[in-house]
Structure formats: C-alpha cells, structure tokens
Amino acid sequence: MLTVDFDRLGVGPGSRVIDVGCGAGRHAFQAYRRGADVVAFDQNAQDLAQVDAMFEAMAAAGEAPEYAKAETVRGDALDLPYGDGEFDVVIASEILEHVPADDRAIAELARIVTPGGALAVTVPRWLPERLCWALSDEYHANEGGHVRIYRADELRDKVTAHGLRCVHREFAHALHSPYWWLKCAVGVRDDDNPLVRAYHRLLVWDMMSAPTLTRTAERLLNPLVGKSVALYFTKPAVRR
C-alpha cells in the first residue's frame, strides 16, 4: 500500500532515492522496481534485514532492472550519514509523528535533497488521527508511538522554513480511517474482534483486487477522511 505518488516525484532509471524510516520497505521496493538506486534507511535492524532479503528476492526474480541498485542502511534520522544534496528524491512516510525532535529531522531531510530534487513527506491527517487519540490512549501513548498530531499547514511551514517549496498536497487511504477508529474503540490489540477481522479482510481484498467500486469510493472520500496527508516539496535549483 503506497502513500507516495512516484509519478509525481519522477522516480525512474538512475534516480538516487532514499526512503528514510523505511520500515517494512514498501516505498523502497517501488523505487527499486522503477530502476532507481535506492537506500532503505531505518534504525530497526530487524526490519532492515527483512527489507534486504526482499531486495535480493526481487533481483533474483527479475522484478527490478539489472542496472538498479538497492541497499539498506541503519542509522539515525536526526543525523543522516550523507552529504548535502546527495539524493534526487527523499521520502519520509509516516515517521515524523514518531520523532520528538521533528525540526531536527526535517532539517536533515531537507539538507540531503539535491537542488532541483524532491521531498515527499506523509503523516497521519489531523482529524482521523485526533479521533484515534480520543478513542484510545493505547493507540499513541506507548514506546515509539505517535508523539504529536500535525495540521498539514503546520508541517508545510516547518519544511518550507528550510528553503524548500511546497508544490502539492493530497490525501490517501480513506478506507483505513474507519478501520483504525474501530480498533481504537474495541482495543488496539484486539485483532480477534469479529468486526475488526471482517474489516481487515475487506481491506486486504481491496488492496489485492483493486475493484472499481472501492477505488472510486476511496478517491471520493480521501478529501474528507483520508488517513494520511502527503506533502510534496522541491528544492530550488542553484542559479549561477
């Protein structure tokens, strides 16, 4: 399930892409399929081991072009081990809400974007997230959990303060909002609840089959209750 629009980012053969806070690697895999040179970056060694295994499996199955490169790197998003302007595309999907020192993380994300390059940032949207917090403390008040709820304009301003320009905003995953409201209402860890299980089956069916009915419904609902907001930025090219 992708939250970032790779066509909008222009990811393709030869693009240098980093997925910061890659988690299970969903965005890194998509960039690799498109022929980019990809870094999947995270602090969780277990997640990175699984991502690395998937990179190897994709290469063996021919799911990525032979010229594309992919690697995993463990590190801290507050101190990225890369030079200024090293990446054409920087992706930070659903990570900033976990980071107490978010201004420092944003500064690092902006720093490593090459002039003329792009940054995509996604976070939980304010209204669906606020309802989750109201329904359940367990949803967010745990180690590594969500430490803040962003308004889109607030996040935009935090990024543009570092010299980037916001070029687009969109919302995604409206069908996932009721799922999380339901989990928060019955207990975040209660995956055996019949309603939770039924809704989860619906989401899996939707992701695997992509039927016209649910795809259309989500597109119409995204502006209202999209679970995530995605902001796209560019770094101005250097003029001589």
Buried (B, 14 or more C-beta within 10 A) or exposed (E): EBBBBBEBBEBBEEBBBBBBBBBBBBBBBBBBBBBBBBBBBBEBEEBBEBBBEBBEEBBEEEBBBEEBBBBBBBBEBBEBEBEEBBBBBBBBBBBBBBBEEBBEBBBBBBBBBBEEBBBBBBBBBBBBBEBBBEBBEEBBEEEEEBBBBBEBEEBBEBBBEBEBEBEEEBBBBBBBBBBBBBBBBBBBEEEEBEEBEEBBEBBEEBEEEEEEEBEEBBEEBBEEBBBBBBBBBBBEEEEE
